[in-house]
Amino acid sequence: MVVHFPKRWAFLTTLSFLAAVGVPSAFADSVGAPFSPGRTFAEKTGEALYANLCQACHMGEGQGAVGAGRYPPLARNDSLRANRYPIYVVLHGQKAMPPFGGMLSDDQVAAVVNYVRTHFGNDYKDAATAEDVKQAR
């Protein structure tokens, strides 16, 4: 004898199971950083912002990735030489990268841009400032 359950029961059973095993917290723990609440990012440092905002596509060492899309490497990237370019891209997006300007403060944009420009084999000395970001908005 085969018992058929309505689709909504299957959905509710699956949803209950996922809630019981704590899937949302498992995803947050798997990347080593919690999710930011709301529509803005709570992280303040460039390193924390990179971990929660950039790393999923550009990878842990900034090496980029190719798969469902192309995510350019940030490591040893000459395009980061002028700080205005990465500021613009973080604020307004480009190609597959969405704009993050509405979710980050001027200080946060400057922090993540400076982090990327001084890590992953990049050694650009002219730091981006919150004023640079404000002018680019």
Wavefront OBJ file of the C-alpha trace (Angstrom):
o trace
v 0.000 0.000 0.000
v 1.372 3.398 -1.022
v 0.405 6.453 0.985
v 0.372 9.774 -0.871
v 0.868 12.960 1.117
v -0.056 16.362 -0.231
v 2.928 18.404 -1.448
v 2.516 20.894 1.381
v 3.114 18.104 3.925
v 6.333 17.172 2.185
v 7.409 20.819 2.203
v 6.514 21.287 5.882
v 8.271 18.065 6.854
v 11.425 19.133 5.026
v 11.278 22.619 6.520
v 10.821 21.183 10.025
v 13.767 18.860 9.549
v 16.041 21.661 8.352
v 15.036 23.869 11.263
v 15.641 21.024 13.711
v 19.174 20.343 12.490
v 20.061 24.031 12.496
v 20.950 24.537 8.842
v 21.186 28.367 9.004
v 23.704 28.253 11.842
v 25.628 25.470 10.114
v 26.102 27.651 7.036
v 27.198 30.614 9.152
v 29.644 28.465 11.119
v 31.045 26.825 7.995
v 32.521 30.098 6.733
v 33.762 31.133 10.163
v 31.731 34.318 10.392
v 28.106 35.074 11.277
v 25.632 36.538 8.845
v 25.022 40.280 9.064
v 21.513 41.221 10.166
v 19.207 43.357 8.060
v 20.003 45.125 4.815
v 23.426 46.434 5.778
v 26.651 44.778 6.789
v 27.644 45.049 10.444
v 31.323 44.204 9.927
v 33.731 47.122 10.266
v 37.170 45.796 9.347
v 38.303 45.117 5.821
v 39.159 41.533 6.736
v 35.698 40.827 8.197
v 33.964 42.513 5.268
v 36.018 40.493 2.791
v 35.164 37.263 4.631
v 31.406 37.927 4.577
v 31.049 39.871 1.354
v 33.760 38.990 -1.148
v 35.275 35.628 -0.282
v 32.405 33.500 -1.574
v 33.156 34.553 -5.143
v 36.767 35.759 -5.084
v 37.914 32.898 -2.779
v 39.886 32.890 0.456
v 43.218 33.899 -1.056
v 41.721 36.254 -3.644
v 42.492 33.800 -6.431
v 39.089 34.163 -8.118
v 37.072 31.315 -9.588
v 35.487 30.034 -12.771
v 32.377 27.899 -12.742
v 28.789 29.080 -12.907
v 30.329 32.498 -13.552
v 33.734 34.146 -13.814
v 35.001 35.795 -10.652
v 38.251 37.609 -11.382
v 41.244 37.176 -9.124
v 42.014 40.002 -6.736
v 45.447 38.548 -5.979
v 48.299 40.409 -7.663
v 45.760 42.439 -9.625
v 47.108 45.515 -11.451
v 43.541 46.829 -11.875
v 43.599 47.676 -8.159
v 46.544 50.069 -8.624
v 44.319 53.183 -8.575
v 42.025 53.120 -5.534
v 39.178 54.788 -7.437
v 38.551 51.704 -9.579
v 37.830 49.202 -6.770
v 35.822 51.876 -4.918
v 33.626 52.306 -7.994
v 33.189 48.550 -8.482
v 32.241 47.928 -4.828
v 29.756 50.824 -4.885
v 28.173 50.323 -8.305
v 28.960 46.740 -9.300
v 30.287 45.560 -12.628
v 29.293 42.676 -14.878
v 28.214 39.818 -12.563
v 29.207 41.652 -9.376
v 26.232 43.357 -7.739
v 26.466 46.894 -6.322
v 27.092 47.016 -2.569
v 26.984 50.801 -2.140
v 23.544 50.759 -0.541
v 24.608 48.177 2.019
v 27.950 49.649 3.113
v 28.994 52.925 4.714
v 31.780 55.029 3.250
v 34.114 53.764 5.998
v 33.243 50.126 5.234
v 33.874 50.533 1.500
v 37.234 52.171 2.205
v 38.114 49.384 4.664
v 37.390 46.497 2.295
v 39.077 48.249 -0.645
v 42.173 48.910 1.465
v 42.188 45.300 2.668
v 42.111 43.912 -0.865
v 44.732 46.408 -2.067
v 47.174 45.411 0.709
v 46.651 41.627 0.770
v 46.862 38.705 -1.659
v 50.177 39.877 -3.091
v 48.954 43.446 -3.606
v 51.012 46.207 -2.004
v 49.350 49.490 -2.962
v 50.275 52.184 -0.440
v 47.769 54.972 -1.213
v 44.874 54.171 1.089
v 41.287 54.833 0.069
v 39.457 57.148 2.467
v 35.811 57.569 3.375
v 35.986 60.935 1.587
v 37.147 59.174 -1.628
v 34.144 56.864 -1.337
v 31.757 59.752 -0.659
v 32.945 61.494 -3.842
v 32.482 58.299 -5.866
v 28.880 57.743 -4.788
l 1 2 3 4 5 6 7 8 9 10 11 12 13 14 15 16 17 18 19 20 21 22 23 24 25 26 27 28 29 30 31 32 33 34 35 36 37 38 39 40 41 42 43 44 45 46 47 48 49 50 51 52 53 54 55 56 57 58 59 60 61 62 63 64 65 66 67 68 69 70 71 72 73 74 75 76 77 78 79 80 81 82 83 84 85 86 87 88 89 90 91 92 93 94 95 96 97 98 99 100 101 102 103 104 105 106 107 108 109 110 111 112 113 114 115 116 117 118 119 120 121 122 123 124 125 126 127 128 129 130 131 132 133 134 135 136 137
